[in-house]
Amino acid sequence: MSKHIIYTTRVEFGDCDPAGIVWYPNFFGWMDAASRHFFAECGVPRWEETTQTLGVIGTPLVDTKSRFVATASYGDTLKIAVTVREWREKSFVQSYRVTRDDPQGETLILEAEDVRIFGGKRPDGRLRALPVPPEIRALCE
């Protein structure tokens, strides 16, 4: 089982559309930040270091899906719970649960998951999927 990490972000005025609700692509930016934060909290070095030590330049996104349940707006503080739901040979599935604390309790904003790879460079510079590094997986479990 993978660790669960909470990443917190505050919705700013510029994150919202003219109706005053968060413009949906911003959630994907926050989830991407939460993904990197997950690895940092687990003790994985910055990608600049893993590039040198493991050949891993980052964790590019290869697939995603989401389910929006409620809206968020300016001033809201969002909690993004992130975990690795599944480890595969050359990819992993990361899941996200975005919530907001309200006077009535916790409100679910969205649930999402994405498939990412540990990216490396081919000799010609093109991206390739590397096998999941066991040392990174061990830090995250």
Secondary structure, 3 states (H helix, E strand, C coil): CCCEEEEEEECCHHHECCCCEECCHHHHHHHHHHHHHHHHHCCCCCHHHHHHHCCCCECCEEEEEEEECCCCECCCEEEEEEEEEEECCCEEEEEEEEEEEECCEEEEEEEEEEEEEEEEECCCCCEEEECCCHHHHHHHC
